[in-house]
Amino acid sequence: MDVRHLTERVGRVAVVVASAIPLLAYTWIAVRRMGSPMELEWMEGGVVDHVRRAADGRNLYPEPSLEFIPYIYTPLYYYVAAPVAAVFGDGFLPLRLVSFASSLVAFASVGVLVARERGDRVAGLVAAGVFAACFAIGGAWFDLARVDSLFLALTFAGLAVARHGAGVRSAVAAGVLLGLAFLTKQQALVPAAAPLLYLLVAQRRRAVAYAASVAIVVVVSTLVLQQLSDGWYLRYVLELPRGHEVIEEVRRTFWTVDLRPLVLSVALGAVGVAIAVAARRELTGPLVLFHLPVAAALVASSYASRLHSGGYDNVLLPAFGALAILAGLGWSELDRRPAPLLRVAAAVAVVAQLV
């Protein structure tokens, strides 16, 4: 084996190891603190109260009172966590189990999106590893007793099915998953619209089935919950969030501070996608029609949520997932180039980003 091939192999091994470490580190941290009897975040206790109400069959969106005022999220997480709490007992543990399992599904879905796109499992591992490495800069949120990880799992799983599924049934499944993501957290609505352009070009029947499935889940669930809550549901999940004031400083700091830790992921994605499009001259391929609109929608959803008061680090996670996907796609494209220095530089960029 000559020096060039040895260097390239060492670089690929380094990328695999560096990508695996965040996944293992996150798993270790999540398991270690899962059973903590204390709140890991100040709203976890309130989520436990929501799950209790869901388990008891009580209205999650009643008229506000001294006894209970709900959070401003759609309710699916509470109903998913309720049967888990029935098995493992009341408290934080069952809710964190749901979030931990959901976070692993989110990592896997991000990895599958990239691996199947490129036919390269290492590229999928890069994307999953970068996303897991965002644990700290995303507020250490993936394993908390909060709605976010289930929302991320449903969103990215739905996007993976929309891109790599075949036939109308897969489009319906993707639409249902994105509709359920909205039913977990309203932030999913913008990313849910992103696959439509690709589906319309690739197969219109799938586009219609997808759009109809999302619409049915969102509209029917809203009508039912609005009726069951005597009209209070939309006040909590729509009117109150819409009334949050805009923090003008965030218009700048979102781009210069929040996304700055992922600057190498942005560079990998931009360079890799640009090279791929230029080499193939494909302006109607999945990179342009699916991945770029999806990434833009995920970043836009994070930006809109971050702009409003109360938007903490957790709202950045969809954007981080999008940039992780682009990093995996970009690295894979650069790793396929015939220029050895370019492949080595791509490997260095991935390792540096993860470090």
Residue, then its C-alpha position, 0 to 999 in steps of 0.5 A: m500500500d503506497v503512502r497516498h492510500l495509507t493516508e486516505r485509509v487513516g483519514r477514513v478511520a479517523v472520521v469513523v472514530a471521531s463520528a462514533i465518539p459523540l454517539l457513545a458519549y451522549t449515550w453514557i451521559a444520558v444513561r448516567r443521569m436518567g434516574s436522577p430524582m431532581e429536575l434536569e431542567w426547570m419545566e420537567g416537573g410540569v411535564v410530569d403533571h401533564v403526563r399524569r393528566a393524560a394518563d387519567g384521561r383529564n383535559l390537557y387544555p382546560e380553562p386556566s386555574l390555580e390548579f393547572i395551566p398547560y404548557i403551550y405545546t401540542p399534546l402527543y408527547y404526553y400521550v406517548a409517555a403516559p403508558v410508559a409511566a404506567v409501566f415504570g412508575d410516576g416521575f421523570l424516569p419514564l419520560r426521559l426513557v421516551s426522550f432518550a429512545s426518541s433521540l436515538v431514532a432521530f440520530a438514526s434517521v439523520g444517518v439513514l437520510v445521508a447513508r442511503e443518499r450516498g450509498d455510504r454508511v460512513a457518511g451516515l455515521v458522520a451526519a449522526g455523529v455531528f448531530a449527537a455532538c450538538f448535545a451541549i450546544g443544544g442545551a443538553w436537551f436530547d434526554l430531558a423529559r420534554v417534547d423535543s426529542l420525540f418531535l425530532a424523531l418524528t420529523f427526521a423519520g418522516l423526512a427519511v421516508a419521504r425521500h427514500g420511500a417508494g410508492v403512495r403508501s410510503a408518502v402517506a407514512a411520511g405525511v403521517l409522521l410529519g403530522l404527528a411531529f406537529l402534534t408533538k411540537q408546532q415547530a414541525l409545520v415548516p419542515a413538513a412543507a419542504p419535501l413537497l417540491y421534490l415529491l411534485v417533481a419526482q412523482r405527483r401522486r406521492a406529493v398529493a398523498y403526502a400533502a393530504s396525509v399531513a393536512i388530515v392529521v393536523v386539521v383533524s387533530t386540531l378540530v378534535l382537541q379544540q372541541l374537547s377543550d371547549g375552545w381553549y386548545l388553540r388559545y394555548v398552542l397558537e394564540l399564546p406562542r404568536g403573542h411572544e415578543v420578538i427579540e431583535e438582537v437574535r436576528r443577528t446572533f442566530w447566524t453569528v453566535d448560535l450557528r457558529p459552532l457548526v461553521l465547518s459543517v456549513a463549509l462541508g455541506a456548501v462545498g460538497v453540494a456545490i461540487a456535486v451539482a457542478a459535476r453532474r449538472e443536475l438542478t432537478g436532483p434530490l440534492v437541490l430539490f429535497h435536501l436544500p429546501v429541507a435544510a432551509a426549512l429546518v433552519a427557518s423553523s429554528y430561526a423563527s422560534r429563536l426570534h421570540s422570547g422564550g426560545y431557548d437553545n433547544v429550538l436550535l436542534p432542527a437547524f443543527g440536524a439540517l447542518a449535520i445532514l449537509a455535513g455528511l453529504g458534503w464529506s461523502e462528496l469530497d471523499r469521492r473526488p479523485a484528488p487525494l488532498l481534497r479527501v484528506a482535507a475533508a477528513v480533517a474538517v470532519v474530525a476538527q468539527l467533531v473535536 
